[in-house]
Amino acid sequence: MNSQRILIHVKNKGDRRRLEDWLRTRYEVLSSESEGLLEERFDLGIVDGPSLRRLSKAIHTRRKAAEPVLLPFLLLTFRRAGGHPTRHLGKLVDDLIVRPLDESELCSRVANLLRMRRLSVELKKEHDRVLKLSVTDDVSGFNNTRYLHRYLDRALGSPSARTEPLSLVFFDLDNFKRVVDAHGHLLGARVLREIAQAVHQQLSEDDRLVRYGGDEFVVVLPRQDKEEALAKAQRMKRAVRETPFLQKEGLNVHVTASFGLATYPHDAANKRELLAEADRGLFRSKQSGKDRITVTNGRRPHKRFDPDLVLNE
């Protein structure tokens, strides 16, 4: 049986049985007068005039929720003088068929509407694939700076931004040039990917890892204050320091990283300031001897982090 599901919401029992007989050999058929039927998963709905009038709001809501994928509906109607069933086309239904019903015509219209749905699903998948590629870093396999700026614009522009903290962690590798000089650019890129994977294992589902450029990364920690972010940064730092890289190549490369941490809105009023404060913390860690974390205190006093706190375990 075809996996595509046809919903039949037709008041006339004779028409409903006829449609069921014609379609059930090709498709999975859901047939009832119950309004709850619209809550089921289906690929095409077939309705008559009374059902369309009674369920117009529910149909509109269901179609809207499916966008940009098309959820097609076919209307069974009569040819009446002065009637205009085509007024529903494109709004609530995508095609109509006039009684008396013909099996061949019905099956052709159903197949065409299902083909339109398949095309819209494929187009959505391709759109999502291209969108994902546009925000994915080729080297690390994680997010790129385009994604970072979109994410921060959306997060810091939301109504809850002032009441929910968002922490940002900058880190880059210490003396990474030595790795590249010793093993070449290709294996250097492999190390960056493995480091990103090691750090990602320390993150929660809602956290975001971004390769900022070169050997520098940014981690976005939504709804996490300084204390929570610091604990996570410490785990990330240990993961980088304690993980041997390029083991599949027969090597055991060890590296360390320096970190800077800033939190919105405590340290910054906007995205630009938040990025600058986290980057300033990273620079302070480098100046203080590397392989450490600097928690910045950019705007107002904080009971644990005043002034900047540099940690080296």
N, C-alpha and C positions, 0 to 999 in steps of 0.2 A: 504494500500500500504506500502511496506517495505520502511523505511526511508533512506536506502542506495541509493546513487545516482550514476548512470552510465552515463559517458560522452561518446558519440559516435562521433568520428571525422573521418568519412569515406567519400571519394570522390565519390565512385560509389553509385548512388542513389538507385539502386535495393538492394544492400547489406545493405545500411543504413536503408531502410524501413523494410527489413527482420529482422534486428537486433532489431529495434524499436518494431515490432510486437511480437517478441519472449520474449523480456525482460520487456516490460512495465506492464505486469500483475504481475510481482514480484518486480519490482524496479521502482524508479523515474528515468526517462530517460531524459537526455539533449542531443540534437542532432542538429548538425549544421556543416557548413564548416568554420564558422567564427573563426579567431584566438583568439578573445576575449573570446571564450567559455572556454579556459583553465584557465581563471581568476575566474571562478565560483567554488563553493565548490562541490567536488565530491569525491567518494570513489574508483572508478575504471574508467580508461580511455581505450577505445577501438579505435585503429587507424589502418589505412592501410599503405602500403608502401609510397605512395605519401605524405600523411599527416605526417608520421614519418620523412621523409626527410625534409619537409618544416618547421616542428615545433620542430626539434630535440633539438635545443638550449633552447626553451621555456619549453619543456618537462623535460629536464635535470634540469633546474632551479627550476621548480615546485617540482620535486621529491626531490631535494636537500633541498629545504625550508621545506619540510614535515618531514625530518629526525629528530629523529630516527624512527618515524612512517613510515611504508611502504605506499606509494601511488602507487598501482600497475597499470601497463598498459598491455593490451593484443594486440598483433599484428595479423592482418589478412594478410595472405601472400599466394603466389602461390608456388607450387612445380616446381622449374626450375632447369634444368641441369646446374651445375656449380654455382648455387646460394647458398649463405650462410646466410639465415635470422637469424640463431642462433647467429650470431656475436653481435646482439643487446641485447641478453639475459643478464640480470643482470645489464646492463648499462642504457638502455632506456626503455626496456620492461621486463616483468617477465614471460611471457608465449606467445606462438603463436599458431594459429590455421590455418590450410591449407585449402584453397578453394578446392572443393565446400563445403560450410558451411553445418553443420549438427546441428539442433536445440538442440538435446540432448547433443552432445559433447560441444557445446558452453555454454549451461547452466551449465554444470558440471565444465568447466574451470572457468567461471565467479564466481560460488559459491566457488570454491577453492581459487581463488585470494582474494575474499572478506573475506573468513575465515582467510587467512594469514594477511590481514589488521586488522581484529578484534583482532587477537592475538598480533599484534605489538602494537595496541592501549592499550590493557590490560597490556602488559609488560611495556609500558611507564608509565602508571598510577601507577603500582606497584613500578617501579623504583623511581618515584617522591615521592611516599608515604614513602618508605624506606629512601630516601635522606632527606625528611623533618623530619622524626623521628630522624635521626642522628644528626640534628642540632637544635633540640627542647629540651628545659629543661622540665623535668617531673613535677617539682613542680610548676613553674610559668605558663607554657604553652607557653612561648615566646622562644627566641633564647638562645642557650648556647654558651660556650666559643669557641667551634669548629667553630661555625658560625662567631663569632666575628673576629677570626684570619683570616678566609677566606675572610671575607668582607674587613677588613683593608688591607690585602695583595693586593687584587684586586683594591681597591680604591686608595691607596697610590702608587700603581705601574702603574696607568694609565697616559697617556700623559698629561692630564689636571690637575694632582695632584698639581703641583707647582703653578697653577694659580687659583685654586678653594680651598677655606678653607674647613676644616673638623674639627668640634669640637667634643670633647669627654667629657662626664660627668660621673664621678664615684659618686655613692651614696650608703650609707648603713644606716641601721636603728640604732637609738640611743637607747641603753639599751634594745635591743630586747630580751635578755636573760630573762628579767622580764616577758615578754609576754609568753615565753615558760614555765617558772617556774609556772606561774599562771594558764595557760590553757592547757599545754601539747604540745607535738611535733606535733600531728596531726592538732590541731587548729592553732599552730604556722605556719605550712606549708600553711594552708588556708589563714592566714593573708598575707603571702608573695605573694600568688596568687592574692589576692584582691588589694594589694599595686601595683603590676605590672599592673593590669587592670586600677587602678586610674591614674597612671603615663601615661600609654599608651593613655589615653583619652586626654592628653595634647600635644600629639605629632602629627606631620604631617605624611602624607602618606609615605614619603621617609625616615623618621627617623626609627631607629632600637633600640629595647629594648632587652637587654641581661642580663640574671642572671649570674653573674660572679662566684658565690659560696656563700654558707651560706646565709646571709642577705644582700649581696653586689650586686649591679646592675651596668651596664654600659649602657649609652644611646649614640648612634652614631648619630650625626647631620650633614649630608652631606651638603656642600655648605652654611654653616652658620658660620659667623665670631663670634668674642667674644661677641659683643653687642647682636646679635641675639640669641646666645646660652645662654647668661646670662638671658635674658628675659624669655626664655623657661625654664631654670633651676629654676627660681623663681616661675613659675607656677607649676612646678613639686613639689617643696618644699611645696607650699601652699596646693596642692592636698593631699599630704601625711599627713600634719599636721591637715587639716580640715575635712578629711573623717573619719567617724566612721566605724570601721571594725567589722566583725562577727555579724552583725545585724540579720542575719537569725538564728543564734544560740542564740538570745536573749541577746547578749552582745553588748557593745559599746566601743570597744577597740580603744584607740587613741595612735598614735606613732608620732615621729618626725624622720627626717633623716638629715644627713650631706652630703654635696656635694663638689666635686672638679671638676674644669673645666679647660681644656687645649685645645689649637687650633693648628692644623697643617696648614701651616708650621711655624707659628709665634713662637711656643713654642718648636717645636721638628723637627728633621730632618728625622725621620723614625718612624715606628710603635712602636718599643721598647721604644723610648724616649717619644712618645706621651702617651702611657699607664703609664709610670713612672711619668710623669708630672701631669696627671689627678689624679693618686693615691696619689701623694705628696700633691695635693690640698685638697683631702679628709682628709688626715692625719692632715693637718693644721687646717681644720674645727673642727676636733675632739679635737685637742689640745686647740682651742680657745673657747671652751664651747659648741659645738654641735649645731644642728638645725641651720646651717648656710652654706653659699656657699663661697668657696675660688676660685677666678679666678687667675690662676698661670701666671707668666710672666717668662718663662723659658729661652729664647734665646736672645731677643733684646728688647729695650725700646718700650713701647706702650703708646700713649698719655693718655689713661684712666686707664691702668692697669700696673703701674710701681711704686713700686714693686708689689708683690702679694696683691690682694685686698680681704679682708674677709668681707662678708656682712651678717648681721643678722637683718632681719626685724621683 
